[in-house]
Amino acid sequence: MADVTAKQIHEMEGTFGGAFKKARAELGVTSFGMAVIDMPAGVGDRYPEHDHTGDGQEEVYLALRGSGTLVVEGEEFVLDDETIVRVGPTARRKLLAGPNGVRMLVLGGVPAGVYEPPAFSELASPPLAPPPPG
């Protein structure tokens, strides 16, 4: 039998109120990070500005549906199903949903290093609540 795993996104375990789908763990990926993030319009304050200086991870963002804006060090990048954005580890980034919300595929890895998945991305890890607005 072929070494393959397929799963519907709506069947995947989520955290952060269900907005962060644990795609990496659901598919058994071990060499890089992968998540599907669902953000309705108007909840940009719930996606924290962050960087990956500590773990050295670079990320790639692709909107699967809807649209949004990725703010990187104050510069805005439109996210839609025709645009892919890569962000280096030290750059601060924040995701904002567009007027109809956004579903994002986010991939991450450590250049010339080993990817270590965060505990919250593992299946059956305790659920994390989204941060309060504002």
N, C-alpha and C positions, 0 to 999 in steps of 0.2 A: 504494500500500500504506500502511496506517495506521502511524503512529509509535507502536509499542507493543513492549514487551519482556516476556516471561513466562519464569520460571525456577523450577524446583523447589528448595526450600531445601536438600535433601540433595545437590543437584548444585553448589552454590555453593562457591567456593574459601574456605578458612578459614585462620585464623592463631591464635596462642595455643593450640596443640595441637588446632586444629580447632573450638574453642569459639566463636570470633568469625567468623561468616559474613559475607563482604564483599558484602552485599546491594546497597549503593549502587553499587559498581563493577560488579557483575554485571548490574544492570539499566540501567546508564548514567546514573544520576541524578547531576546536577552541582550542583543548587541547595541541597541539604541533605544531611546525613549520615544514614545508615541502616545498621543492622547487626542481625543475628539472633544472639543470644548463647544458647548452650546450656550450662547449668550443672547437673551432677548434684548430688544432695543431698550435703552435707558438704564442699563445696569452697569455701566462702565466703571463706576466707583467700586464695584465688587471684585474686579480683576486687579490684583495688586501690581503696582509698578515694582519691577524686580530686575536683577541681573543674575548671572551665573558665575561671578568671579570666584566664588568658593569651590565650585565643582568643575569649572572649566568647560561647561557645556555650551555649544552653539545650538541655535534653534532655527527651524524653517517653518514658516507659516503659510498655509494655503486655505482660502475660504472654499468650503464645499458647497455652501449655499448662503444666500444673503450677502451682506457686505459689512465692512468695518474699517477701522483705521488703526494702524499700529503706530504708536508714538514711540520713537527711539531717540533718546537724548534730545527731545524737543522737536525733532523732525517727524513729519507725518507721512505715512505711506498708506495709500488706499489698498484695501484688501478686497479682492473679488475672485471669481473663479478663473480669471485669466492672469492673475498676478501672484507670484511666489516671492516671499521676502525671507532672507537669511539675516540673522542677528548674531553677532559675535558674543562671546562669553561676558565681556566686561561692560557692554552697552546696556544701559537701563532701558527697559521697555514696558509698555502698557498697552493693552488691547481695549478698544472701544467698539461697541456694536453699532452698526448702521441703523437706519430708520426701520428696517424690517428684521433686525437681529442678524446674527451670524452663526454659522456652524463652521468651526475651524479644525483642520487637521494640523497638529503641531508635532514636529519630529525634532529630536534632540540627540546629540552625541558629543563625545569628547575627542577633539582632534588628536590623533596619535596617542590616545589614552584608552582607558577602560571605562565604559558606562556603568555607573552604579545607580540603580533605580531608587528613588525616594520611597520610604516606607508607605506613605499614603497612596502610592500608585499600585501597591500589591493587592490582589484579590482578598476579600474578607478582612482588610484592614479597617480599623475603626473609622466610621464616616467623619468627614470634616465638614463643618458648617461654613457657608460662605461668610466672609466678613461683613459686618453691618455697613449699610450705605453711609457715605460721607466720610 
